[in-house]
Amino acid sequence: MQKIQLNCKNIFVITLFILISGLISCVSSQNVSSVSSLRENDVLLVGKVIIDPPLQSHEYRNIITIQGSTGYIYLYYSNQLKPIKDLEIGFKQVANSIKTENGKSFFVKFNNQPLYFYYGFIMMDFNTDTGEGVYAYLPAGWVVYPQSKDKAIYIGTIKYTRDEFFRITKVEIIDEFDSVSKEFYEKYGNTIKLKKSLLKAM
């Protein structure tokens, strides 16, 4: 895990950002409750992240901060392929992340264009006095290329195996299309078709 020092020294600013952090979290998720919300150029991404063994309550402090919520999994993405110099975590990374829970399927919408996943992170703790956050990093480095006619694609189940110090010992992309597609059609009906397009290495 790594500590990040934030440039937030003004307590008023910190307080204000804490108040709007819930809005930032909503932006990062973009969960879709109905396919009617999909616009012509939108595609629904379906997938899952598994941390094995899962986080236990004593491993993190349960708080909501300007940098997201502790215990949740964030997958940072971009529509552009670009070099990553540092594993930064800020408002940009939180707002441009899929926010999900361990072992639960996510259903999020994006513009129909390539999507690059650079890294993931889990906030474990945050000190509002010092602006210091503690994060567990999750390696990524995948891309998905939706086709022009795709409306919903299954990108796979990302499984991270870890040790007791949260060192990632194994990363797998698992195909659970049959079980997840059943969940998909129960949730959305047969209005749109779910296509399998598993994540590929960049």
SVG drawing of the C-alpha trace seen along z (x, -y; Angstrom):
<svg xmlns="http://www.w3.org/2000/svg" viewBox="-37 -27 44 47">
<polyline fill="none" stroke="black" stroke-width="0.4" points="0.0,0.0 1.1,-3.5 0.6,-6.9 -0.3,-9.9 0.1,-13.5 -2.7,-15.7 -2.3,-19.4 -5.4,-20.4 -4.3,-22.7 -7.4,-24.8 -9.8,-23.1 -12.7,-24.9 -11.8,-23.5 -11.5,-20.1 -14.9,-20.3 -16.5,-21.5 -14.9,-18.7 -16.1,-16.2 -19.7,-17.5 -19.4,-17.0 -17.6,-13.7 -20.8,-11.8 -21.5,-13.6 -18.0,-12.6 -18.7,-9.0 -21.9,-9.1 -20.0,-10.4 -17.4,-7.6 -20.1,-4.9 -22.6,-5.8 -24.6,-2.6 -27.5,-2.0 -30.8,-1.0 -32.6,-0.9 -31.5,-0.5 -33.8,-3.4 -31.1,-5.7 -28.6,-4.6 -28.1,-7.1 -27.3,-6.2 -23.6,-6.3 -23.6,-4.6 -22.4,-1.1 -23.1,0.7 -20.0,2.3 -20.6,5.4 -18.0,7.0 -16.9,7.9 -13.9,7.5 -12.9,10.1 -10.4,9.6 -9.3,12.9 -9.3,13.2 -11.8,10.3 -11.1,7.3 -12.0,7.7 -13.6,4.8 -10.5,4.5 -8.3,3.8 -9.7,0.4 -11.5,-2.5 -15.0,-3.0 -15.2,-6.7 -16.2,-8.8 -13.6,-11.4 -12.8,-13.8 -10.9,-10.9 -13.8,-8.4 -15.0,-5.9 -12.9,-3.4 -13.4,0.3 -14.7,-0.2 -12.8,0.8 -11.9,-1.9 -10.8,-1.1 -9.2,-4.1 -9.8,-4.4 -9.3,-6.7 -10.4,-6.8 -6.9,-7.6 -3.7,-5.6 -1.1,-7.6 2.0,-7.1 1.5,-6.9 4.4,-8.4 3.0,-8.1 0.2,-6.2 -1.7,-9.3 -5.0,-9.4 -7.0,-12.7 -10.3,-14.0 -9.6,-13.2 -8.8,-9.5 -11.9,-9.1 -14.2,-10.8 -12.8,-8.6 -13.1,-5.3 -15.6,-2.4 -16.6,-2.2 -17.7,1.2 -17.9,3.7 -16.0,6.9 -17.7,9.8 -20.6,7.8 -21.3,7.3 -21.2,3.7 -23.2,2.2 -21.9,-1.1 -22.3,-3.1 -19.7,-4.8 -19.3,-6.4 -18.7,-3.7 -15.0,-4.1 -11.9,-2.2 -11.5,-2.1 -8.1,-1.7 -7.8,-0.6 -4.6,-1.8 -4.7,-0.8 -7.1,-0.2 -7.1,-1.3 -8.8,-0.8 -8.8,-3.6 -8.0,-2.0 -7.7,-5.2 -7.7,-9.0 -6.5,-11.7 -8.5,-14.9 -6.0,-16.9 -3.0,-16.1 -4.6,-15.3 -2.9,-11.9 -4.5,-8.9 -3.6,-5.2 -4.4,-3.1 -4.0,0.4 -3.0,0.4 -4.4,2.9 -2.4,3.6 -4.3,3.3 -3.2,2.5 -6.1,3.7 -8.1,2.3 -11.6,3.1 -12.6,2.2 -16.4,1.9 -17.8,2.3 -20.0,-0.3 -23.2,1.7 -22.5,3.0 -24.9,1.9 -23.7,4.1 -20.5,6.0 -19.1,8.3 -15.5,7.6 -14.8,10.4 -14.2,10.9 -11.0,9.5 -9.7,11.6 -6.9,10.3 -5.3,12.8 -3.5,11.2 -1.5,12.0 -2.0,10.8 0.1,7.6 -2.1,6.8 0.6,7.7 -1.1,8.9 0.3,12.4 -1.9,13.2 -4.2,11.4 -6.6,13.3 -9.3,12.4 -12.0,15.0 -14.8,15.8 -18.1,15.9 -20.2,15.0 -23.0,17.6 -23.7,16.6 -23.3,12.8 -25.4,12.9 -28.2,14.5 -28.0,11.7 -27.9,9.2 -31.1,10.4 -32.9,10.7 -32.0,7.0 -32.7,5.5 -34.8,8.0 -34.2,8.9 -34.2,5.3 -30.5,5.4 -28.0,8.2 -25.0,8.8 -21.9,9.6 -18.7,11.1 -15.5,9.0 -13.0,9.9 -10.3,7.4 -7.1,7.6 -3.6,6.5 -2.6,3.1"/>
</svg>
